[in-house]
Amino acid sequence: MRQLLALSIAVTLGACVAGPPPEIATPAPELPQDFTYKGDAATSARIAALLPVADPAYQSLSSAALANGPSLAEALARVEAARAGARRSGAQRLPNVGVDGAVTGTRINPNQFGDAAGAAGFIETEQVSYGANLIASWDADLFGRLKAQERAAIARIDSASASASAVRIALLAEIAGSVTDWRVIEARGAAIQSDVDAASQLASLAKKRADSGIAPGFDRVRAEAAASASRSRLAALQSERVRIVGRLITLTGQSAAEVTAALGAAAPQLSAAPAPATLPSDLLTNRPDVLAAASELAATDAELAAAARSRFPSLTLSGVLGLLAFNPGDFFNEDSIVGTLAAGVAGPLIDFGRIEAEIDGAAANKKTAFAAYRGAVFQALGDTEAAYGLIGASDAEAALAEKEQSELQRAARLADTRYRAGLSNFLEVLEARRAADASGERTAAALGRAQRARILLWQALGGDNPAN
C-alpha cells in the first residue's frame, strides 16, 4: 500500500510539472448600435415576406429541395455523425463490460522439472483448460478529461446543426433567387414581345405608306430591322432560362420536366416588401454561421481543457469474474469460480514534451476557432449592411426606371400620332419606339434586382431561424 501511494505521488508530481494550460482571450466582438444603411426599415415588417412565398413555383421547388436536395442531405448526415461522436464520448465515461471464452491446450516436457519428476509421472504432459470470463473496467475520470471530451463532442453537434441550418437557408435563398430570375425573364420577354408587336405595326404602316407613294421604302426596311432586333433579344432569353433550370435541377434533385412544370405556374407580379428593422446584435443569435462558429469555439475550448487534464493521473477500476476448469464436466462447479479485482493508477512521468505539444496544438486550434468566429460575425455584419444598402439603391433605381418607362411610352405614342398626322418623320417615330421598348426591359430587370436584394437581406438576417 505504501509503495502504491508513493508511486501515485510521484506520478502526480511529474504530471504537474508541465504547469497550467495557456489562457486564450476570447472577447466578444464590438458591434455598432445600428446599421448605417438600414434607412426607413419598418419595425413591423416580417422577415419571411422578403421571399417570394406567394409564388407557387417557389413553394413547390423549395419543398422538393428540403425533401430531396443533395446538399441538405449531406449536411444532415454530418449532424448524425456528430451525434454519434457525442454518444461515443459519453460512453467513454461509463463502465466497459465484456465477456470472453477460451479453450486452451498445453503440452509440456516434465523433464524440465527434473528427471525424477518426469520418470515418476507426477506431472501431466498434456492439459486442456476451459475458461469464460465477465470483464468490467471503469475510468473514474478524477480530473475531468473524459467529461471535457464529451463537452467538445456535444458542442460539435451544435456546430453541425447550425451548419446544416446555414445550408438550408442558403438553399432556400438560391431557389428564391432562381425563381425571381425566372419571373424577371418572363417580364423582360413580355416587354420585348411588346417591342416586336409595335415594330411590326410600324413596319406594316411604313409598307402601306411606301405602297401609296407617301413615304420611301427605306422606312419599311428600318422598321423591319427593328422588329428583327427585338426578336433576336427575345430568342436570347432562352439561354438564360436553360441555365436557371439547370441550377434548380442541382438544388432540388428533380428532373428538368418537373422543374419546368413548377416554373410554368402562374405567379403574382414582382412586389417589393418593406425591409424589417433589426439590430447588429441580433446577428449573434440569428445567423447560423455565427452560431456554428461559436459552437466550434466552445468545442476547441473543451478540447484544450481535455488536453491539459491529460497531464494528471487516471484511476482505473477493473474486475474479472469467470469460470476455469480442466474438465468440461466440472465447468459449472462452485470450485471453478475465479475472480480478480484491481485498481490501477497511471499517468505521465517523462514524456519528452508530448503532452505539452498536444496542449499547444489545442491552444492553437482555439485561437483559430476564435478568429473564425470573429470573421463570421463581421461577415454577417457586412452582408446585412450591404443588403440594406442594396435595397435602398435598387428601390430608387426601380422607381426611376418605372418613371422613365412611363415617360418614354408616352413620348412614343405622341411620336406615332405626329407621324400619322404627317408632322414628323419616320426616324423620330422609330427612335422613340426603340427607347420606349428598351425601357420596359430595364424596368423589369430593376424590379428583379430589388427583389433579389430582399432575398439577400433575408439570408443575411438568418433566414427563417426560429429566433427570427
Salt bridges, closest charged atoms under 4 A:
ASP34 OD1 - LYS38 NZ 2.87
ASP55 OD2 - ARG183 NE 2.82
GLU74 OE2 - ARG78 NH1 3.10
GLU126 OE2 - ARG107 NH1 2.50
ASP139 OD2 - ARG145 NH2 3.58
GLU150 OE1 - ARG93 NH1 2.83
GLU174 OE2 - ARG247 NE 3.13
ASP181 OD2 - ARG247 NH2 3.46
ASP181 OD2 - ARG452 NH2 2.72
GLU186 OE1 - ARG183 NH1 3.20
ASP195 OD2 - ARG233 NH2 3.32
ASP211 OD2 - LYS207 NZ 3.01
ASP219 OD1 - ARG222 NH2 2.71
GLU224 OE2 - ARG220 NH1 3.08
GLU240 OE1 - ARG188 NH1 3.09
ASP289 OD2 - ARG287 NH2 2.76
GLU296 OE2 - ARG156 NH2 2.88
ASP301 OD1 - LYS366 NZ 2.57
GLU303 OE2 - ARG156 NH1 2.67
ASP383 OD2 - ARG287 NH2 3.24
ASP395 OD2 - ARG454 NH2 2.71
GLU397 OE2 - ARG449 NH2 2.47
GLU404 OE2 - ARG442 NH2 2.72
ASP416 OD2 - ARG420 NE 2.86
GLU431 OE2 - ARG434 NH1 3.22
ASP437 OD1 - ARG433 NH1 3.18
GLU441 OE2 - ARG188 NH2 3.05
GLU441 OE1 - ARG233 NH2 2.81
ASP464 OD1 - ARG168 NH1 2.78
